[in-house]
Amino acid sequence: MAPKRAQRKDIPQTFSVDKYKACKHFGWHEWYVNLEERANRLDVLRLAPADIERIGLPDLLRDVFAAPFTEYEELQDDVHLSYPRRRQVESVTAGDLLLARMLYFDKTCDHPHDRLRQAVLTTENSLQRDGHVESAEYEEAQNILRTPVYEIDEFDVDDLDEGAYAFVDLSGPEEKLVDDFREWLKEVRKARGCVDLGKRFTQADFDDWHRYKILAYIDLTTWARHQEFSITHQLMGVLLFPEEYSIALAERVRKTVAPLAQTLLMGTTIDAIRSQALEAQALKK
C-alpha cells in the first residue's frame, strides 16, 4: 500500500525546527554521534515489524522530537574495535597475518577456502619438485594467489569493513611511494565501489549541515517512514525553513537537502567523520 501523504497536522507537536539551532555549535564529535544514531534508526526500520517493536523503536521515534540529540560520550580509539580509528591508514597487524595463515595455509583447518588452499598446495608441490613447473595447474594457481583479497569470492569482503591490504616497499623514494599509493587507492576504490569524499570535512561543511537542517530532515523522514507517511518536498521545506517565503523551498529540499542527507548517512561518510572526531579529540588532550 502506498504511504499516506502527510499534512501539517500529522507532524508531532513535539517537533520544532528551532530545537535544531543547537547544531550551529556542533563540532566533530556531536556531528558523528548524532549522524550515527540516525543511521542506526534507519537500519532498524529495515527489519520486520515485530523486530522493530521488540527493539523499542516506536518509543524512540516518539521521543526523538522532544530531545533530538544524543548525549556526549568520549570516543574510544581502540584497536580491538571494528569502528574506524583516528588514523585511517594503519599497519597490517600480527593478528591479520595469523588469521591469513590459518585460513589459507593450515592444511588441517576446516574452512571453506578449498580453492585457495589448493592453489597454495599446487605451488608448494611444483616448487619442491624442480624449482618451477610450467603447467596449466601451476599458472592457474598463481593467478589465484595474485588476486587481491577483495576480489576473492570465498573471502567475505564485509570482514574488511571499508579496508584493503596493501604492500609498501619502504625502500622507494617517498614521492614515488605517495604517487603509487594514490594510483593503488584509485584502483581499489573503483573496484570496491567506494565513494571518494574528496577532502576532509571542515567547519564550512558543519555550517552547511546546520543551514540546511540536515538532522531535522533525517528525523522527519525517519518518523514518516515508520508511520507510513510521505512528506512532500514542499511541506518538508515549510517545516525546515518556516521563516523563508521567497525561496523555492521544494526545489531546495529536492536538489540540496535530500542528496546531502543521503551522503551523510552513508557508512563511509560517518566513518570519515568519526576518524576526524578522534583526531580532534586527541588534540584536545
N, C-alpha and C positions, 0 to 999 in steps of 0.2 A: 504494500500500500504506500502511495506517495506521501511524503511528510506534509503536515498541515502548514499553511503559510501563517507565520506568527504576526500578530498585531501588537501594537504598542502596549495594550492592556495585558497581554500574555507575559510580558517580561516581569520577572520577580521584582517586588518593590524594594528588595534589599540591594538591587543593582543601582549603582550610582557611578557614573564615569568620573566624578570628582575624586573618588577614592583612589583612582589610579594616577592622580597627580603626584603621588609619592614616588612614582617611577623616575621622576626628574632627578632624584638624588641617588638613584641606584648606581652601584659600582659593579665590578666583575662578579663578585660573589652573589649579590642579590639577583642579578640577571640570570646567572647559571641556575641557582636553586629553584627559581620561580618558573623558568622555562622547562627545566627537567620535570618538575612536578606536573606541569600541564601536559607534557608529552606522555607521562605515565598514565594520566587520566584517559587520554585518548586511546592508549593501548588497551586499557581495561574495557573501554566501550566496544572493542572488537570481540570481546568474549561473549559467551552465551548469556542470555538474560538472567538465568539462575545464578551464574557465577558472579555477575555484576552485583546482584542483590546480596550475595554472600560476602563479598568484599566490602560492601557498605558504600559503594559509590553514590547512590542516590542521596544519602545524608550529606556526603561530602559536597555534592553539587549544590544542595540547598544552602549550605553554609558558605560556599565559596564567595558569593557576592557580599556577604556580611563581613568577612575577613579574608580578602583575596590573596594575601601574601604569605609566603612560607617564612617561618621564623629562622633566624640566623643560627647556623651551626658551622663550626670550623671544618673545613675540608681536610681530608686525610690524604697525604701523598704517600701511599703505602704500596710497595712493590707487589704485595700479595693481592691487591685489589684489581678487579678487571677494568675499573674506570681508567680513563686516560690520566697519566701523571703530568707533573709540571713540564717535564721535557718530553716532547713527542718523538724524539729520536733517541733511542737507548741501545745499549749493547745487548747482544744475544747472551742470555744467562746460561749457567751450567745446567739449570733445570730444563731449559729449552733443548739443549743438546742431549741430555739424558733421556728426555721424552722421545726425541727423534730416534735415538739409538734403540729404545725399547720398541718403537713402532715399526721401524724399518729393518733393523739388523739382527735383533734377537730371534733366532730360529725357533726357540721354544715358546715365543709369545703367541698366545691365541688371540689374534687380531685380524680383522678383515682386510688387511693390506697385502693380500697374497700376490697380486701382480707386481707390487713394488718390491716385496721380499724376493720374488723370483728373479727380478732384474738384478738385484744385488748378488744373488747366488750365481746367476749366469756370468756376471762379470768376474766374480771371485774364481769360479771354476776355469774360465777361459785364461785368466792371467796365471793361474797356478800351473796350467799345462805347458804353455810355451811362451809366456810373456804377453802374447797378443793373438787373438783369433779373429780373422776377417770372416764373419759369418752373419747370416741374416738375424740369428738369435742375439748375437752379441750387439749388433748395431741397433736392434730394437730395444735391447736393454739399456744401451747408452742414451738413446733418445728419451726413454722414460726417466732416467736418472738426471738428465739435463733439464727436465721440465720444471718450471717454477712451481712452488708448493701450491700457490693459489689456482693453478690450472689442473691439479690432480683431483680427479673426481672422488677418489676414495678418502681424501682428506677434507674434513668439514671446514670450509673457509670461515665459517662463523667462529670457529675456535680461535682464529687470529684476530677477531673483532675487526678493527679497521687497519690492522697492521700487516706488514710484509717483511720478510727477512731479506737482508742484503749482505754481500761480502764486500769489504772495503780493503783495498791494497794500500796500507798505510805508508808504503814507501813512495807513492806517487806524489807529485807536486800538488800542493793544496788547491791551486787554481784549477788544475785539471780534475782533481777529485770532486770539487764542487760542480764543475760542468758535467762530469759523468753522473753525479748524483741527480742533478736536475733532469738529465736525459732519462735515467732509470725511473725516476719518480713519475715523469710524464707518461712513460710506457705502462707502468704498473697501475697508475690511477685510471688510465684509459681501459686497461684490461679488466680491472675490478669494478669499473663503473662508479668510481669515487669522484665527487664534485670537488673541484679546486676552488676554495673560498677566496683565493686571490690575494688576500692581505690579512694582516692582523686586524682584529676589531679595535676601535678607538672610541674616545668619548663622543666623537661625531656620530658613530653608529648608535651609541646609547641615546643620544639626543633624538635621532630618527625614530628609534623604537618607542620612545616616550611620546614624541609628537604624533605618531600615527596610532597611538593607543593599542599597541600590539597585544599586551596581556589582556586588556578588556575584550578585544576582538576574539582572542582564543577562548576566553571564559564564556562568552556569549555563544560562540559556535559549538562549544562542548555541551553546554546546557541544552541548546536547541537539538543537537543530535540525540542526546539521551531522552528528551521529551518528544522526539519525533516531530519537531517543528523545522521549518526552513525560514531563515531570516533573509529577506530581500536585501540587495545591496543598498537600496535607498533607506530602508528602515535602519540597517546597520550604521549607515552614515549619520543619520539623525541621532542615534543612540551614542555614537562615539564623539561626534562633533556638534553638540546641541546649540552652540553659540555661533555657528557659521551658517550663513544663509546664501552668500553669493558664489559659493563653490559647488561644482557638480559633485556632490558627495558620493553618489552611487559609483561614478567613474573612479573616484579616489579609492574607494574600497576595492573595486574590481581590479584596477590596474596597479595599485601600490600596496594597500594594507594586506589583502589576502595573499598575494605572492610572497610578501616579506614574512608574514606569519608562517607560511608553509616552509620557507627556507629555515627559519629559526627553530622550527620543530624537528628538523632533520637530525638524526643521531650524530652525524659528522659535525654539524654546526654546534650542537650542545657540547660535544666532546672538546671542540676547539675552545669554546668559552670556558669550560672547566679548566683546561690546561692553563689558559691565561689568568684565570681566577687564582689558581695555585701559585702562579708566578707572582702576582700582585700580593698575595697573602704572605709569601716568603720574604718579599722586600720590606714588609711592614715590621717583621720580627727583628 
